[in-house]
Amino acid sequence: MDDFDLQLAELAEEFELLEQDALDAIEETAKEVSEEGRANIKDVGGYQDQSGKYRKGFGLEHERNYREAKSTLYNKEWRLTHLLEDGHMTRDGTTRTQAFPHWEQTERFMKGEFESRLERRLDEL
C-alpha cells in the first residue's frame, strides 16, 4: 500500500508541474497575441481618427490566478467602439453612418493566432 501511495503522490506532483507549464504557455501566448492584436486593431477598419484619442485608447489587461490566465483588449472610449463597429443612425434619424468593422477582424486574427501558437507550445511540453 505504501508503494501505491508513493506512486500516486509522484503522479500528482508531475501532473501539477505539467498543469503549471501549460498555464504558463497559455499566459505567454495570450500576452503575445494580445500585443499583436492591439497593434493590428489600430491599423484595420479604415477609420480616420481626427484627434488620435480613439487609437491611443487601446489597452491590455492581463490576469492570472491559480487555474486561469487571460488577456483582454479594450478601448477607453468604449461607447465609440460599438458605434464605429456597427454604424448608427444619424441625429436626424433618416440615414446611417458608415460602419468600420475593426474589432471583428482583429478578433478573428487573435483567435486563430492564439490557437495555432498555443498548440505549437503545448506540443513542445
The first five atom37 places (N, CA, C, CB, O) and aatype in JSON, in Angstrom:
{
  "aatype": [12, 3, 3, 13, 3, 10, 5, 10, 0, 6, 10, 0, 6, 6, 13, 6, 10, 10, 6, 5, 3, 0, 10, 3, 0, 9, 6, 6, 16, 0, 11, 6, 19, 15, 6, 6, 7, 1, 0, 2, 9, 11, 3, 19, 7, 7, 18, 5, 3, 5, 15, 7, 11, 18, 1, 11, 7, 13, 7, 10, 6, 8, 6, 1, 2, 18, 1, 6, 0, 11, 15, 16, 10, 18, 2, 11, 6, 17, 1, 10, 16, 8, 10, 10, 6, 3, 7, 8, 12, 16, 1, 3, 7, 16, 16, 1, 16, 5, 0, 13, 14, 8, 17, 6, 5, 16, 6, 1, 13, 12, 11, 7, 6, 13, 6, 15, 1, 10, 6, 1, 1, 10, 3, 6, 10],
  "atom_mask": [
    [1, 1, 1, 1, 1],
    [1, 1, 1, 1, 1],
    [1, 1, 1, 1, 1],
    [1, 1, 1, 1, 1],
    [1, 1, 1, 1, 1],
    [1, 1, 1, 1, 1],
    [1, 1, 1, 1, 1],
    [1, 1, 1, 1, 1],
    [1, 1, 1, 1, 1],
    [1, 1, 1, 1, 1],
    [1, 1, 1, 1, 1],
    [1, 1, 1, 1, 1],
    [1, 1, 1, 1, 1],
    [1, 1, 1, 1, 1],
    [1, 1, 1, 1, 1],
    [1, 1, 1, 1, 1],
    [1, 1, 1, 1, 1],
    [1, 1, 1, 1, 1],
    [1, 1, 1, 1, 1],
    [1, 1, 1, 1, 1],
    [1, 1, 1, 1, 1],
    [1, 1, 1, 1, 1],
    [1, 1, 1, 1, 1],
    [1, 1, 1, 1, 1],
    [1, 1, 1, 1, 1],
    [1, 1, 1, 1, 1],
    [1, 1, 1, 1, 1],
    [1, 1, 1, 1, 1],
    [1, 1, 1, 1, 1],
    [1, 1, 1, 1, 1],
    [1, 1, 1, 1, 1],
    [1, 1, 1, 1, 1],
    [1, 1, 1, 1, 1],
    [1, 1, 1, 1, 1],
    [1, 1, 1, 1, 1],
    [1, 1, 1, 1, 1],
    [1, 1, 1, 0, 1],
    [1, 1, 1, 1, 1],
    [1, 1, 1, 1, 1],
    [1, 1, 1, 1, 1],
    [1, 1, 1, 1, 1],
    [1, 1, 1, 1, 1],
    [1, 1, 1, 1, 1],
    [1, 1, 1, 1, 1],
    [1, 1, 1, 0, 1],
    [1, 1, 1, 0, 1],
    [1, 1, 1, 1, 1],
    [1, 1, 1, 1, 1],
    [1, 1, 1, 1, 1],
    [1, 1, 1, 1, 1],
    [1, 1, 1, 1, 1],
    [1, 1, 1, 0, 1],
    [1, 1, 1, 1, 1],
    [1, 1, 1, 1, 1],
    [1, 1, 1, 1, 1],
    [1, 1, 1, 1, 1],
    [1, 1, 1, 0, 1],
    [1, 1, 1, 1, 1],
    [1, 1, 1, 0, 1],
    [1, 1, 1, 1, 1],
    [1, 1, 1, 1, 1],
    [1, 1, 1, 1, 1],
    [1, 1, 1, 1, 1],
    [1, 1, 1, 1, 1],
    [1, 1, 1, 1, 1],
    [1, 1, 1, 1, 1],
    [1, 1, 1, 1, 1],
    [1, 1, 1, 1, 1],
    [1, 1, 1, 1, 1],
    [1, 1, 1, 1, 1],
    [1, 1, 1, 1, 1],
    [1, 1, 1, 1, 1],
    [1, 1, 1, 1, 1],
    [1, 1, 1, 1, 1],
    [1, 1, 1, 1, 1],
    [1, 1, 1, 1, 1],
    [1, 1, 1, 1, 1],
    [1, 1, 1, 1, 1],
    [1, 1, 1, 1, 1],
    [1, 1, 1, 1, 1],
    [1, 1, 1, 1, 1],
    [1, 1, 1, 1, 1],
    [1, 1, 1, 1, 1],
    [1, 1, 1, 1, 1],
    [1, 1, 1, 1, 1],
    [1, 1, 1, 1, 1],
    [1, 1, 1, 0, 1],
    [1, 1, 1, 1, 1],
    [1, 1, 1, 1, 1],
    [1, 1, 1, 1, 1],
    [1, 1, 1, 1, 1],
    [1, 1, 1, 1, 1],
    [1, 1, 1, 0, 1],
    [1, 1, 1, 1, 1],
    [1, 1, 1, 1, 1],
    [1, 1, 1, 1, 1],
    [1, 1, 1, 1, 1],
    [1, 1, 1, 1, 1],
    [1, 1, 1, 1, 1],
    [1, 1, 1, 1, 1],
    [1, 1, 1, 1, 1],
    [1, 1, 1, 1, 1],
    [1, 1, 1, 1, 1],
    [1, 1, 1, 1, 1],
    [1, 1, 1, 1, 1],
    [1, 1, 1, 1, 1],
    [1, 1, 1, 1, 1],
    [1, 1, 1, 1, 1],
    [1, 1, 1, 1, 1],
    [1, 1, 1, 1, 1],
    [1, 1, 1, 1, 1],
    [1, 1, 1, 0, 1],
    [1, 1, 1, 1, 1],
    [1, 1, 1, 1, 1],
    [1, 1, 1, 1, 1],
    [1, 1, 1, 1, 1],
    [1, 1, 1, 1, 1],
    [1, 1, 1, 1, 1],
    [1, 1, 1, 1, 1],
    [1, 1, 1, 1, 1],
    [1, 1, 1, 1, 1],
    [1, 1, 1, 1, 1],
    [1, 1, 1, 1, 1],
    [1, 1, 1, 1, 1],
    [1, 1, 1, 1, 1]
  ],
  "atom_positions": [
    [[0.82, -1.2, 0.0], [0.0, 0.0, 0.0], [0.86, 1.26, 0.0], [-0.93, 0.0, 1.2], [0.48, 2.26, -0.61]],
    [[2.01, 1.22, 0.67], [2.89, 2.38, 0.7], [3.45, 2.69, -0.68], [4.03, 2.16, 1.69], [3.62, 3.85, -1.04]],
    [[3.74, 1.65, -1.44], [4.26, 1.81, -2.8], [3.23, 2.53, -3.69], [4.63, 0.43, -3.4], [3.57, 3.41, -4.47]],
    [[2.0, 2.13, -3.54], [0.91, 2.74, -4.31], [0.75, 4.21, -3.95], [-0.41, 2.0, -4.07], [0.59, 5.05, -4.83]],
    [[0.79, 4.54, -2.65], [0.68, 5.92, -2.2], [1.82, 6.77, -2.73], [0.66, 5.97, -0.68], [1.62, 7.93, -3.12]],
    [[3.01, 6.21, -2.75], [4.17, 6.92, -3.26], [4.03, 7.21, -4.76], [5.44, 6.12, -2.99], [4.32, 8.31, -5.22]],
    [[3.59, 6.21, -5.52], [3.4, 6.39, -6.95], [2.29, 7.42, -7.24], [3.04, 5.04, -7.61], [2.41, 8.24, -8.15]],
    [[1.25, 7.36, -6.46], [0.16, 8.31, -6.62], [0.62, 9.74, -6.32], [-1.01, 7.93, -5.69], [0.25, 10.67, -7.04]],
    [[1.42, 9.91, -5.29], [1.94, 11.23, -4.94], [2.87, 11.75, -6.04], [2.7, 11.17, -3.59], [2.83, 12.93, -6.37]],
    [[3.69, 10.87, -6.61], [4.57, 11.27, -7.71], [3.78, 11.69, -8.94], [5.52, 10.13, -8.07], [4.11, 12.69, -9.59]],
    [[2.73, 10.93, -9.25], [1.88, 11.29, -10.4], [1.18, 12.63, -10.18], [0.84, 10.19, -10.65], [1.07, 13.44, -11.09]],
    [[0.71, 12.85, -8.96], [0.03, 14.11, -8.65], [0.99, 15.28, -8.78], [-0.57, 14.07, -7.23], [0.62, 16.33, -9.3]],
    [[2.22, 15.1, -8.31], [3.22, 16.15, -8.43], [3.58, 16.42, -9.89], [4.48, 15.77, -7.63], [3.72, 17.57, -10.3]],
    [[3.73, 15.37, -10.67], [4.05, 15.5, -12.09], [2.9, 16.21, -12.83], [4.33, 14.11, -12.71], [3.14, 17.06, -13.68]],
    [[1.68, 15.84, -12.5], [0.52, 16.48, -13.11], [0.46, 17.96, -12.76], [-0.78, 15.78, -12.66], [0.16, 18.79, -13.62]],
    [[0.75, 18.3, -11.51], [0.72, 19.7, -11.09], [1.77, 20.52, -11.83], [0.93, 19.81, -9.58], [1.51, 21.65, -12.23]],
    [[2.96, 19.95, -12.02], [4.01, 20.65, -12.76], [3.61, 20.84, -14.22], [5.33, 19.89, -12.67], [3.84, 21.9, -14.8]],
    [[3.03, 19.82, -14.81], [2.58, 19.92, -16.2], [1.46, 20.94, -16.34], [2.11, 18.55, -16.7], [1.41, 21.69, -17.31]],
    [[0.57, 20.96, -15.36], [-0.53, 21.93, -15.37], [0.0, 23.36, -15.31], [-1.49, 21.68, -14.2], [-0.49, 24.24, -16.02]],
    [[1.0, 23.6, -14.46], [1.59, 24.93, -14.35], [2.34, 25.32, -15.63], [2.54, 25.0, -13.15], [2.29, 26.47, -16.05]],
    [[3.03, 24.34, -16.25], [3.7, 24.61, -17.53], [2.69, 24.98, -18.6], [4.52, 23.38, -17.97], [2.93, 25.9, -19.39]],
    [[1.57, 24.29, -18.63], [0.52, 24.59, -19.61], [-0.07, 25.97, -19.36], [-0.58, 23.52, -19.57], [-0.33, 26.72, -20.3]],
    [[-0.29, 26.31, -18.1], [-0.83, 27.64, -17.76], [0.17, 28.74, -18.12], [-1.17, 27.71, -16.25], [-0.24, 29.81, -18.57]],
    [[1.47, 28.48, -17.91], [2.49, 29.44, -18.32], [2.46, 29.64, -19.83], [3.88, 28.97, -17.86], [2.58, 30.77, -20.32]],
    [[2.31, 28.54, -20.58], [2.25, 28.63, -22.04], [1.02, 29.42, -22.48], [2.22, 27.23, -22.67], [1.11, 30.23, -23.41]],
    [[-0.1, 29.21, -21.83], [-1.33, 29.94, -22.15], [-1.13, 31.43, -21.88], [-2.54, 29.4, -21.32], [-1.49, 32.27, -22.7]],
    [[-0.55, 31.75, -20.73], [-0.35, 33.15, -20.37], [0.6, 33.85, -21.35], [0.2, 33.25, -18.94], [0.31, 34.95, -21.8]],
    [[1.73, 33.22, -21.66], [2.69, 33.82, -22.59], [2.09, 34.01, -23.97], [3.95, 32.95, -22.68], [2.27, 35.06, -24.59]],
    [[1.37, 33.0, -24.44], [0.75, 33.09, -25.76], [-0.31, 34.18, -25.79], [0.13, 31.76, -26.16], [-0.38, 34.94, -26.75]],
    [[-1.13, 34.26, -24.76], [-2.17, 35.29, -24.7], [-1.57, 36.68, -24.69], [-3.04, 35.09, -23.45], [-2.09, 37.58, -25.35]],
    [[-0.48, 36.88, -23.96], [0.17, 38.19, -23.93], [0.72, 38.56, -25.3], [1.28, 38.21, -22.89], [0.54, 39.69, -25.76]],
    [[1.4, 37.63, -25.94], [1.98, 37.89, -27.26], [0.9, 38.24, -28.28], [2.77, 36.67, -27.75], [1.0, 39.24, -29.0]],
    [[-0.14, 37.41, -28.33], [-1.19, 37.61, -29.32], [-1.98, 38.89, -29.04], [-2.13, 36.4, -29.35], [-2.36, 39.59, -29.98]],
    [[-2.22, 39.2, -27.79], [-2.97, 40.42, -27.48], [-2.16, 41.67, -27.81], [-3.38, 40.44, -26.0], [-2.72, 42.68, -28.24]],
    [[-0.84, 41.62, -27.63], [0.01, 42.75, -28.02], [-0.08, 42.97, -29.53], [1.48, 42.5, -27.6], [-0.21, 44.1, -30.0]],
    [[-0.01, 41.87, -30.3], [-0.14, 41.97, -31.75], [-1.53, 42.44, -32.15], [0.17, 40.63, -32.4], [-1.69, 43.21, -33.1]],
    [[-2.54, 41.98, -31.42], [-3.91, 42.4, -31.69], [-4.09, 43.89, -31.46], [0.0, 0.0, 0.0], [-4.79, 44.56, -32.23]],
    [[-3.47, 44.41, -30.41], [-3.57, 45.85, -30.13], [-2.9, 46.65, -31.25], [-2.91, 46.18, -28.77], [-3.43, 47.68, -31.68]],
    [[-1.75, 46.19, -31.73], [-1.09, 46.89, -32.84], [-1.93, 46.77, -34.12], [0.32, 46.32, -33.08], [-2.01, 47.72, -34.9]],
    [[-2.54, 45.6, -34.32], [-3.33, 45.35, -35.53], [-4.61, 46.17, -35.57], [-3.66, 43.86, -35.63], [-4.98, 46.69, -36.63]],
    [[-5.29, 46.29, -34.45], [-6.6, 46.96, -34.45], [-6.46, 48.46, -34.75], [-7.3, 46.76, -33.09], [-7.4, 49.09, -35.23]],
    [[-5.3, 49.01, -34.48], [-5.09, 50.42, -34.78], [-4.98, 50.67, -36.28], [-3.83, 50.92, -34.08], [-5.2, 51.79, -36.73]],
    [[-4.64, 49.63, -37.05], [-4.42, 49.79, -38.49], [-5.6, 49.35, -39.35], [-3.21, 49.03, -38.9], [-5.71, 49.79, -40.49]],
    [[-6.47, 48.49, -38.85], [-7.56, 47.96, -39.68], [-8.81, 48.81, -39.53], [-7.86, 46.5, -39.3], [-8.94, 49.59, -38.58]],
    [[-9.72, 48.65, -40.46], [-11.03, 49.29, -40.36], [-11.2, 50.55, -41.15], [0.0, 0.0, 0.0], [-12.32, 50.9, -41.51]],
    [[-10.12, 51.26, -41.43], [-10.23, 52.45, -42.26], [-10.79, 53.68, -41.56], [0.0, 0.0, 0.0], [-11.08, 54.67, -42.23]],
    [[-10.96, 53.65, -40.25], [-11.49, 54.8, -39.53], [-10.41, 55.87, -39.41], [-12.0, 54.39, -38.12], [-9.3, 55.58, -38.97]],
    [[-10.72, 57.09, -39.8], [-9.78, 58.21, -39.69], [-10.02, 58.92, -38.37], [-9.93, 59.19, -40.9], [-10.96, 59.71, -38.24]],
    [[-9.19, 58.64, -37.41], [-9.3, 59.22, -36.08], [-8.71, 60.62, -36.11], [-8.59, 58.34, -35.01], [-7.49, 60.78, -36.16]],
    [[-9.55, 61.63, -36.08], [-9.09, 63.01, -36.25], [-8.22, 63.49, -35.09], [-10.27, 63.93, -36.39], [-7.21, 64.17, -35.32]],
    [[-8.57, 63.15, -33.89], [-7.81, 63.64, -32.74], [-6.74, 62.64, -32.28], [-8.76, 63.94, -31.59], [-5.82, 63.02, -31.56]],
    [[-6.86, 61.38, -32.68], [-5.92, 60.36, -32.23], [-6.29, 59.75, -30.89], [0.0, 0.0, 0.0], [-5.65, 58.8, -30.44]],
    [[-7.32, 60.27, -30.26], [-7.72, 59.81, -28.92], [-8.23, 58.37, -28.95], [-8.8, 60.73, -28.35], [-7.94, 57.59, -28.04]],
    [[-9.0, 58.02, -29.98], [-9.55, 56.66, -30.05], [-8.43, 55.64, -30.23], [-10.56, 56.54, -31.2], [-8.41, 54.63, -29.52]],
    [[-7.52, 55.86, -31.15], [-6.43, 54.92, -31.41], [-5.49, 54.79, -30.2], [-5.64, 55.35, -32.65], [-4.96, 53.71, -29.94]],
    [[-5.28, 55.87, -29.49], [-4.42, 55.83, -28.31], [-5.11, 55.15, -27.13], [-4.0, 57.25, -27.91], [-4.46, 54.77, -26.16]],
    [[-6.42, 55.0, -27.2], [-7.19, 54.46, -26.08], [-7.18, 52.95, -25.95], [0.0, 0.0, 0.0], [-7.77, 52.41, -25.01]],
    [[-6.53, 52.24, -26.87], [-6.5, 50.78, -26.78], [-5.54, 50.35, -25.69], [-6.09, 50.16, -28.13], [-4.4, 50.82, -25.61]],
    [[-6.01, 49.46, -24.85], [-5.19, 48.97, -23.76], [-5.35, 47.47, -23.58], [0.0, 0.0, 0.0], [-6.24, 46.85, -24.16]],
    [[-4.47, 46.92, -22.76], [-4.5, 45.48, -22.46], [-4.56, 45.28, -20.96], [-3.26, 44.77, -23.05], [-4.0, 46.05, -20.18]],
    [[-5.25, 44.23, -20.58], [-5.31, 43.85, -19.17], [-5.01, 42.36, -19.1], [-6.72, 44.19, -18.54], [-5.69, 41.55, -19.74]],
    [[-4.0, 42.0, -18.33], [-3.62, 40.6, -18.18], [-3.99, 40.15, -16.77], [-2.1, 40.39, -18.45], [-3.73, 40.86, -15.79]],
    [[-4.59, 38.97, -16.67], [-4.97, 38.43, -15.37], [-4.52, 36.98, -15.3], [-6.5, 38.55, -15.12], [-4.55, 36.26, -16.3]],
    [[-4.12, 36.57, -14.12], [-3.78, 35.17, -13.9], [-4.08, 34.83, -12.46], [-2.3, 34.87, -14.25], [-3.73, 35.56, -11.53]],
    [[-4.73, 33.69, -12.3], [-4.91, 33.14, -10.96], [-4.48, 31.68, -11.01], [-6.4, 33.29, -10.47], [-3.79, 31.28, -11.94]],
    [[-4.85, 30.91, -10.05], [-4.35, 29.55, -9.93], [-4.65, 28.68, -11.16], [-4.92, 28.9, -8.71], [-3.8, 27.89, -11.56]],
    [[-5.83, 28.81, -11.74], [-6.22, 27.93, -12.84], [-6.59, 28.65, -14.13], [-7.38, 27.1, -12.41], [-7.11, 28.02, -15.05]],
    [[-6.34, 29.94, -14.22], [-6.8, 30.67, -15.38], [-5.83, 31.81, -15.71], [-8.22, 31.22, -15.14], [-5.3, 32.46, -14.82]],
    [[-5.61, 32.01, -17.0], [-4.83, 33.15, -17.48], [-5.59, 33.75, -18.64], [-3.38, 32.73, -17.89], [-6.05, 33.03, -19.52]],
    [[-5.72, 35.08, -18.65], [-6.42, 35.7, -19.77], [-5.88, 37.1, -20.01], [-7.93, 35.74, -19.5], [-5.35, 37.76, -19.11]],
    [[-6.04, 37.54, -21.24], [-5.68, 38.9, -21.64], [-6.9, 39.52, -22.3], [-4.45, 38.91, -22.61], [-7.59, 38.87, -23.08]],
    [[-7.16, 40.77, -21.98], [-8.31, 41.47, -22.51], [-7.85, 42.72, -23.25], [-9.3, 41.84, -21.38], [-7.1, 43.54, -22.71]],
    [[-8.3, 42.86, -24.49], [-8.04, 44.05, -25.28], [-9.28, 44.94, -25.17], [-7.73, 43.69, -26.79], [-10.4, 44.47, -25.37]],
    [[-9.08, 46.2, -24.85], [-10.22, 47.1, -24.66], [-9.86, 48.49, -25.17], [-10.64, 47.16, -23.17], [-8.7, 48.77, -25.49]],
    [[-10.86, 49.34, -25.24], [-10.63, 50.74, -25.57], [-11.3, 51.59, -24.51], [-11.18, 51.09, -26.99], [-12.42, 51.31, -24.08]],
    [[-10.6, 52.63, -24.09], [-11.14, 53.52, -23.06], [-12.39, 54.25, -23.54], [-10.08, 54.54, -22.63], [-13.23, 54.64, -22.74]],
    [[-12.49, 54.42, -24.85], [-13.68, 55.06, -25.45], [-14.69, 53.97, -25.82], [-13.28, 55.92, -26.71], [-15.06, 53.83, -26.99]],
    [[-15.14, 53.21, -24.84], [-15.96, 52.02, -25.1], [-17.28, 52.35, -25.78], [-16.23, 51.29, -23.81], [-17.81, 51.52, -26.51]],
    [[-17.82, 53.51, -25.55], [-19.09, 53.87, -26.21], [-18.9, 54.02, -27.71], [-19.65, 55.17, -25.62], [-19.78, 53.67, -28.5]],
    [[-17.76, 54.54, -28.1], [-17.48, 54.79, -29.51], [-17.19, 53.5, -30.27], [-16.3, 55.75, -29.64], [-17.48, 53.42, -31.46]],
    [[-16.62, 52.49, -29.61], [-16.26, 51.26, -30.32], [-17.47, 50.61, -30.97], [-15.59, 50.28, -29.36], [-17.4, 50.18, -32.12]],
    [[-18.56, 50.53, -30.25], [-19.77, 49.91, -30.79], [-20.32, 50.72, -31.97], [-20.85, 49.78, -29.69], [-20.72, 50.15, -32.98]],
    [[-20.33, 52.02, -31.83], [-20.85, 52.88, -32.89], [-19.99, 52.78, -34.15], [-20.93, 54.33, -32.41], [-20.52, 52.77, -35.27]],
    [[-18.7, 52.72, -33.98], [-17.81, 52.59, -35.14], [-17.93, 51.21, -35.78], [-16.37, 52.85, -34.73], [-17.96, 51.09, -37.0]],
    [[-17.98, 50.19, -34.96], [-18.02, 48.81, -35.47], [-19.28, 48.54, -36.29], [-17.95, 47.82, -34.31], [-19.2, 47.93, -37.36]],
    [[-20.42, 48.99, -35.81], [-21.7, 48.65, -36.44], [-22.35, 49.8, -37.21], [-22.64, 48.18, -35.4], [-23.31, 49.57, -37.94]],
    [[-21.85, 51.01, -37.07], [-22.54, 52.15, -37.64], [-23.73, 52.5, -36.77], [0.0, 0.0, 0.0], [-24.07, 51.76, -35.85]],
    [[-24.38, 53.64, -37.06], [-25.52, 54.05, -36.24], [-26.36, 55.04, -37.02], [-25.06, 54.66, -34.89], [-25.93, 55.56, -38.05]],
    [[-27.53, 55.3, -36.52], [-28.41, 56.3, -37.14], [-27.84, 57.7, -36.86], [-29.88, 56.17, -36.62], [-27.3, 57.95, -35.79]],
    [[-27.99, 58.57, -37.82], [-27.57, 59.95, -37.61], [-28.58, 60.67, -36.73], [-27.4, 60.68, -38.96], [-29.64, 60.12, -36.43]],
    [[-28.27, 61.87, -36.32], [-29.16, 62.62, -35.41], [-30.54, 62.84, -36.0], [-28.54, 63.95, -35.07], [-31.54, 62.81, -35.28]],
    [[-30.59, 63.08, -37.31], [-31.91, 63.35, -37.91], [-32.74, 62.08, -38.08], [-31.73, 64.02, -39.27], [-33.92, 62.16, -38.39]],
    [[-32.12, 60.89, -37.88], [-32.86, 59.64, -37.91], [-33.22, 59.13, -39.3], [0.0, 0.0, 0.0], [-34.03, 58.21, -39.41]],
    [[-32.64, 59.69, -40.34], [-33.01, 59.28, -41.7], [-31.93, 58.45, -42.4], [-33.32, 60.49, -42.53], [-32.24, 57.71, -43.33]],
    [[-30.71, 58.57, -41.97], [-29.61, 57.84, -42.62], [-28.75, 57.15, -41.56], [-28.74, 58.79, -43.49], [-28.81, 57.45, -40.37]],
    [[-27.93, 56.21, -42.05], [-26.99, 55.52, -41.17], [-25.57, 55.94, -41.51], [-27.15, 53.98, -41.28], [-25.26, 56.26, -42.66]],
    [[-24.72, 55.92, -40.52], [-23.31, 56.21, -40.75], [-22.61, 54.95, -41.25], [-22.64, 56.74, -39.46], [-23.12, 53.84, -41.12]],
    [[-21.44, 55.15, -41.83], [-20.66, 54.02, -42.32], [-20.1, 53.22, -41.14], [-19.51, 54.5, -43.25], [-19.67, 53.8, -40.14]],
    [[-20.12, 51.91, -41.27], [-19.54, 51.04, -40.24], [-18.06, 50.82, -40.55], [-20.3, 49.67, -40.15], [-17.67, 50.74, -41.71]],
    [[-17.25, 50.72, -39.5], [-15.82, 50.42, -39.62], [-15.53, 49.18, -38.79], [-14.94, 51.64, -39.15], [-15.13, 49.28, -37.63]],
    [[-15.74, 47.99, -39.37], [-15.61, 46.74, -38.6], [-14.16, 46.36, -38.31], [-16.28, 45.6, -39.35], [-13.56, 45.54, -39.01]],
    [[-13.6, 46.95, -37.29], [-12.22, 46.68, -36.92], [-12.09, 45.65, -35.79], [-11.55, 47.97, -36.51], [-11.1, 44.92, -35.75]],
    [[-13.04, 45.58, -34.9], [-12.99, 44.61, -33.81], [-13.16, 43.19, -34.33], [-14.07, 44.92, -32.76], [-12.45, 42.28, -33.9]],
    [[-14.09, 42.99, -35.24], [-14.37, 41.65, -35.76], [-13.13, 41.07, -36.45], [-15.55, 41.69, -36.74], [-12.79, 39.91, -36.23]],
    [[-12.47, 41.87, -37.27], [-11.27, 41.4, -37.96], [-10.17, 41.04, -36.97], [-10.78, 42.46, -38.95], [-9.51, 40.02, -37.11]],
    [[-9.98, 41.88, -36.0], [-8.93, 41.66, -35.0], [-9.25, 40.44, -34.14], [-8.75, 42.9, -34.11], [-8.35, 39.67, -33.8]],
    [[-10.5, 40.26, -33.81], [-10.89, 39.1, -33.01], [-10.6, 37.8, -33.76], [-12.38, 39.17, -32.63], [-10.07, 36.85, -33.18]],
    [[-10.96, 37.76, -35.04], [-10.66, 36.57, -35.85], [-9.16, 36.31, -35.91], [-11.23, 36.73, -37.26], [-8.72, 35.17, -35.77]],
    [[-8.39, 37.36, -36.13], [-6.93, 37.23, -36.18], [-6.39, 36.67, -34.87], [-6.29, 38.6, -36.48], [-5.59, 35.74, -34.87]],
    [[-6.84, 37.25, -33.75], [-6.32, 36.84, -32.44], [-6.71, 35.41, -32.09], [-6.82, 37.79, -31.36], [-5.9, 34.67, -31.54]],
    [[-7.93, 35.02, -32.39], [-8.36, 33.64, -32.1], [-7.53, 32.64, -32.88], [-9.85, 33.46, -32.41], [-7.06, 31.65, -32.32]],
    [[-7.36, 32.89, -34.16], [-6.59, 31.97, -35.0], [-5.14, 31.87, -34.56], [0.0, 0.0, 0.0], [-4.58, 30.78, -34.46]],
    [[-4.54, 33.02, -34.3], [-3.14, 33.04, -33.86], [-2.97, 32.37, -32.51], [-2.62, 34.47, -33.79], [-2.03, 31.6, -32.3]],
    [[-3.88, 32.65, -31.59], [-3.77, 32.06, -30.25], [-3.85, 30.55, -30.32], [-4.88, 32.61, -29.33], [-3.03, 29.85, -29.71]],
    [[-4.81, 30.04, -31.05], [-4.97, 28.58, -31.14], [-3.76, 27.91, -31.76], [-6.21, 28.23, -31.94], [-3.27, 26.91, -31.24]],
    [[-3.26, 28.45, -32.87], [-2.13, 27.8, -33.54], [-0.84, 27.9, -32.71], [-1.91, 28.42, -34.92], [-0.09, 26.93, -32.61]],
    [[-0.58, 29.06, -32.13], [0.63, 29.22, -31.32], [0.58, 28.38, -30.05], [0.84, 30.67, -30.96], [1.58, 27.78, -29.66]],
    [[-0.58, 28.35, -29.41], [-0.7, 27.56, -28.18], [-0.54, 26.08, -28.48], [-2.05, 27.83, -27.5], [0.1, 25.36, -27.72]],
    [[-1.1, 25.64, -29.57], [-0.96, 24.23, -29.96], [0.52, 23.88, -30.15], [-1.75, 23.95, -31.26], [0.97, 22.83, -29.69]],
    [[1.27, 24.75, -30.82], [2.71, 24.5, -31.02], [3.45, 24.49, -29.68], [3.32, 25.58, -31.94], [4.31, 23.64, -29.46]],
    [[3.11, 25.43, -28.8], [3.78, 25.47, -27.5], [3.48, 24.24, -26.64], [3.37, 26.73, -26.74], [4.36, 23.7, -25.98]],
    [[2.22, 23.81, -26.67], [1.86, 22.64, -25.86], [2.49, 21.37, -26.41], [0.35, 22.49, -25.8], [2.79, 20.44, -25.65]],
    [[2.68, 21.3, -27.72], [3.35, 20.14, -28.31], [4.8, 20.05, -27.84], [3.29, 20.21, -29.83], [5.36, 18.96, -27.76]],
    [[5.41, 21.19, -27.53], [6.8, 21.22, -27.07], [6.95, 20.76, -25.62], [7.36, 22.61, -27.22], [8.04, 20.38, -25.2]],
    [[5.86, 20.79, -24.86], [5.96, 20.4, -23.43], [6.23, 18.94, -23.24], [4.69, 20.75, -22.7], [6.34, 18.47, -22.11]]
  ]
}
